[in-house]
Amino acid sequence: MKRWVWWSLVAVITAVIFIGFGYTKKVATQKDYEQLVARGQANIDRADYKQAKINFQDALKKKQNDKPAQIYLKQIATYQAGLKLLKQKQYQAARLNFQMVAATDGGSSTLVRRSANLQTELKEVIKELKIFKTAYDKAYKLSSRYQYSASNTKLAVILGYGSIDQDYYRTIRQKAKKLQGYNNYVLRSLGYTVEVDDDSAETKVAPKNDKAISPERLAQAKKELARAGVNTKKLSPTELKRLIIKADREHKSVEEVLKEK
């Protein structure tokens, strides 16, 4: 066999070997990539977002600049940022993140579904919190004007809401309960029997019992006001009792409380 024929055969065989090796490596790389993507998707389903990110980052090492893996990573990062904002009670910002995830094409259908549900839920939460803030502000003003029953009626808008025990509403719920407790304390001190309906959070006030504040305490308050030049005849018994309660609560004299009105 001539030498040039021999070397030609060697060159052909070598080329075939390298081509075969390259093809085999490409097939193996594609298989590894697909397995990593599948693991990432499974970890998303399990809500293990940290491990899912690692899976997709490894997938990008197998196929650099791969668009699907990049979409998954961006989707996970945006979703996790939304969850963080949710914990910080930044509901409007969190909702925007979930809207972006829900609108993603070519990513995780699981994250799209979860984000769509969360953004819908947050839409309702944001709306209700706005209503509750308005109701609380009005209730607080009514209470400061000694209209305790009317204040409790406004608070019932908050405390009677069916989902008020959800963590979204914890802050406003605690504030409303605190104000309701104060209102009820004052009403009882004025001699009223106060009952709270657990189902509706409505406060029911029964006819008053004037023994709640003793006659001696009333007489003492009248003397204090009279010494200060106040005509106590212009004060109704209820107004006088309110002054006493506020004075005791704030550790002031009834005269000081009256001047603040």
C-alpha positions as CSV (number, residue, x, y, z in Angstrom):
1,M,0.0,0.0,0.0
2,K,1.4,3.4,-0.9
3,R,2.3,5.7,1.9
4,W,-0.1,8.4,0.9
5,V,-3.0,6.0,0.9
6,W,-2.0,4.8,4.4
7,W,-1.9,8.3,5.8
8,S,-5.2,9.2,4.2
9,L,-6.8,6.2,5.9
10,V,-5.3,7.3,9.2
11,A,-6.7,10.8,8.8
12,V,-10.2,9.6,7.9
13,I,-10.3,7.2,10.9
14,T,-9.0,9.9,13.3
15,A,-11.6,12.4,12.0
16,V,-14.4,9.8,12.5
17,I,-13.2,9.2,16.0
18,F,-13.2,12.9,16.9
19,I,-16.5,13.5,15.3
20,G,-18.0,10.6,17.1
21,F,-16.5,11.8,20.4
22,G,-17.8,15.3,19.9
23,Y,-21.3,14.1,19.0
24,T,-21.3,11.8,22.1
25,K,-20.2,14.7,24.3
26,K,-22.9,16.9,22.9
27,V,-25.6,14.3,23.5
28,A,-24.3,13.8,27.1
29,T,-24.3,17.5,27.7
30,Q,-27.9,17.9,26.4
31,K,-29.0,15.0,28.6
32,D,-27.3,16.6,31.7
33,Y,-28.9,19.9,30.8
34,E,-32.4,18.4,30.6
35,Q,-32.0,16.5,33.9
36,L,-30.9,19.7,35.6
37,V,-33.9,21.6,34.2
38,A,-36.2,18.8,35.3
39,R,-34.8,18.8,38.8
40,G,-35.2,22.6,39.0
41,Q,-38.8,22.3,38.0
42,A,-39.4,19.6,40.6
43,N,-37.8,21.8,43.3
44,I,-40.0,24.7,42.3
45,D,-43.0,22.4,42.8
46,R,-41.7,21.5,46.3
47,A,-41.1,25.3,46.9
48,D,-37.4,24.6,47.4
49,Y,-36.4,27.7,45.5
50,K,-32.8,27.8,46.7
51,Q,-32.1,24.4,45.2
52,A,-34.1,25.2,42.1
53,K,-31.8,28.2,41.5
54,I,-28.7,26.0,41.8
55,N,-30.2,23.5,39.3
56,F,-30.8,26.2,36.7
57,Q,-27.4,27.9,37.3
58,D,-25.8,24.5,36.7
59,A,-28.0,24.1,33.6
60,L,-26.5,27.3,32.2
61,K,-23.0,25.9,32.7
62,K,-24.0,23.1,30.4
63,K,-25.6,25.5,27.8
64,Q,-24.4,29.0,28.2
65,N,-26.8,31.8,27.5
66,D,-29.7,29.3,27.4
67,K,-32.9,31.4,27.4
68,P,-35.3,29.0,29.1
69,A,-32.9,28.6,32.1
70,Q,-32.4,32.3,32.3
71,I,-36.2,32.8,32.3
72,Y,-36.6,30.3,35.2
73,L,-33.8,32.0,37.2
74,K,-35.4,35.5,36.7
75,Q,-38.8,34.2,37.6
76,I,-37.6,32.6,40.8
77,A,-35.7,35.7,41.9
78,T,-38.7,37.9,41.3
79,Y,-41.0,35.5,43.1
80,Q,-38.6,35.3,46.1
81,A,-38.4,39.1,46.2
82,G,-42.2,39.2,46.3
83,L,-42.3,36.8,49.2
84,K,-39.7,38.9,51.1
85,L,-41.8,42.1,50.5
86,L,-44.9,40.1,51.7
87,K,-43.2,39.3,55.0
88,Q,-42.3,43.0,55.4
89,K,-46.0,43.8,54.8
90,Q,-45.2,45.9,51.7
91,Y,-48.2,44.5,50.0
92,Q,-48.4,46.8,47.0
93,A,-44.8,46.2,46.0
94,A,-45.2,42.5,46.6
95,R,-48.2,42.4,44.4
96,L,-46.3,44.0,41.5
97,N,-43.6,41.3,41.8
98,F,-46.2,38.5,41.6
99,Q,-47.9,40.2,38.7
100,M,-44.6,40.1,36.8
101,V,-44.0,36.5,37.6
102,A,-47.6,35.6,36.6
103,A,-47.1,37.3,33.2
104,T,-43.9,35.4,32.4
105,D,-43.9,33.3,29.2
106,G,-41.8,30.2,28.9
107,G,-41.1,29.8,32.6
108,S,-42.5,27.7,35.4
109,S,-46.3,27.2,35.2
110,T,-46.2,26.5,38.9
111,L,-44.8,29.9,39.7
112,V,-47.3,31.5,37.3
113,R,-50.2,29.9,39.1
114,R,-48.9,30.7,42.6
115,S,-48.2,34.3,41.7
116,A,-51.6,34.8,40.1
117,N,-53.3,33.5,43.2
118,L,-51.2,35.7,45.5
119,Q,-51.6,38.9,43.5
120,T,-55.4,38.3,43.4
121,E,-55.3,37.8,47.2
122,L,-53.2,40.9,47.8
123,K,-55.5,43.0,45.6
124,E,-58.3,42.2,48.1
125,V,-56.1,42.7,51.1
126,I,-55.0,46.2,49.9
127,K,-58.6,47.2,49.3
128,E,-59.7,46.0,52.7
129,L,-56.8,47.6,54.6
130,K,-57.7,51.0,53.0
131,I,-61.3,50.5,54.2
132,F,-60.1,49.5,57.7
133,K,-57.8,52.4,58.0
134,T,-60.6,54.8,57.3
135,A,-62.9,53.0,59.7
136,Y,-60.3,53.1,62.5
137,D,-59.5,56.7,62.0
138,K,-63.2,57.6,62.4
139,A,-63.5,55.3,65.4
140,Y,-60.5,56.9,67.1
141,K,-62.0,60.4,66.5
142,L,-65.4,59.3,67.9
143,S,-63.7,57.8,71.0
144,S,-61.7,61.0,71.6
145,R,-65.0,62.9,71.5
146,Y,-66.5,60.6,74.1
147,Q,-68.8,58.8,71.6
148,Y,-67.7,55.3,72.6
149,S,-70.7,53.3,71.3
150,A,-70.4,55.0,67.9
151,S,-66.7,54.3,67.9
152,N,-67.4,50.6,68.6
153,T,-69.8,50.6,65.7
154,K,-67.1,51.8,63.4
155,L,-64.7,49.2,64.8
156,A,-67.2,46.4,64.0
157,V,-66.4,47.1,60.3
158,I,-62.9,45.9,61.0
159,L,-63.4,43.2,63.7
160,G,-66.4,41.7,62.1
161,Y,-64.6,41.0,58.8
162,G,-64.6,37.3,58.0
163,S,-60.9,37.1,57.3
164,I,-59.7,39.6,60.0
165,D,-57.6,36.9,61.8
166,Q,-55.3,36.5,58.8
167,D,-51.8,37.7,59.3
168,Y,-52.3,40.4,56.7
169,Y,-54.6,42.3,59.1
170,R,-52.7,41.7,62.3
171,T,-51.6,45.4,62.9
172,I,-55.0,46.9,62.3
173,R,-56.8,44.1,64.2
174,Q,-54.6,44.7,67.3
175,K,-55.2,48.5,67.1
176,A,-59.0,48.0,66.7
177,K,-59.2,45.6,69.6
178,K,-57.2,47.9,71.8
179,L,-59.5,50.8,71.1
180,Q,-62.6,48.7,71.5
181,G,-61.2,47.5,74.9
182,Y,-60.7,51.1,76.0
183,N,-64.2,52.1,74.8
184,N,-65.8,49.2,76.6
185,Y,-63.8,50.0,79.8
186,V,-65.1,53.6,79.7
187,L,-68.7,52.5,79.0
188,R,-68.6,50.0,81.9
189,S,-67.1,52.7,84.1
190,L,-70.0,54.9,83.2
191,G,-72.4,52.2,84.4
192,Y,-73.3,50.4,81.1
193,T,-73.3,46.7,80.7
194,V,-71.2,45.9,77.6
195,E,-71.4,42.7,75.6
196,V,-69.4,41.9,72.5
197,D,-71.0,39.6,69.9
198,D,-68.2,37.2,68.9
199,D,-69.7,36.5,65.5
200,S,-70.2,40.1,64.3
201,A,-67.8,41.9,66.7
202,E,-70.7,44.2,67.4
203,T,-70.7,45.8,70.8
204,K,-74.1,45.8,72.6
205,V,-74.6,48.4,75.3
206,A,-77.3,47.7,77.9
207,P,-78.9,50.4,80.1
208,K,-76.5,52.0,82.5
209,N,-76.0,51.3,86.1
210,D,-75.0,54.6,87.8
211,K,-73.2,52.8,90.6
212,A,-70.0,52.4,88.5
213,I,-68.7,55.7,89.7
214,S,-69.4,56.4,93.4
215,P,-71.4,59.4,94.5
216,E,-68.4,60.4,96.6
217,R,-66.2,60.5,93.5
218,L,-68.7,62.6,91.7
219,A,-69.0,65.1,94.6
220,Q,-65.2,65.4,94.8
221,A,-65.0,66.2,91.1
222,K,-67.7,68.8,91.4
223,K,-65.8,70.5,94.2
224,E,-62.6,70.5,92.3
225,L,-64.3,72.1,89.3
226,A,-66.2,74.6,91.5
227,R,-63.0,75.7,93.1
228,A,-61.6,76.3,89.6
229,G,-64.6,78.5,88.8
230,V,-66.5,76.0,86.7
231,N,-70.3,76.0,86.8
232,T,-70.9,72.3,87.3
233,K,-74.6,72.7,86.8
234,K,-73.9,73.0,83.0
235,L,-72.3,69.5,83.0
236,S,-74.5,66.5,82.7
237,P,-73.8,63.5,85.0
238,T,-72.5,61.6,81.9
239,E,-70.2,64.4,80.9
240,L,-68.9,64.6,84.5
241,K,-68.2,60.9,84.6
242,R,-66.4,61.0,81.3
243,L,-64.1,63.7,82.7
244,I,-63.4,61.6,85.8
245,I,-62.6,58.6,83.7
246,K,-60.3,60.5,81.4
247,A,-58.6,62.2,84.3
248,D,-58.0,59.0,86.1
249,R,-56.7,57.3,83.0
250,E,-54.3,60.2,82.2
251,H,-53.4,60.9,85.8
252,K,-54.7,64.4,85.6
253,S,-57.2,66.5,87.5
254,V,-60.7,66.9,86.1
255,E,-60.0,70.6,85.7
256,E,-57.0,69.9,83.5
257,V,-59.1,67.5,81.4
258,L,-61.9,70.0,81.0
259,K,-59.5,72.7,79.8
260,E,-58.2,70.4,77.1
261,K,-61.7,70.0,75.6
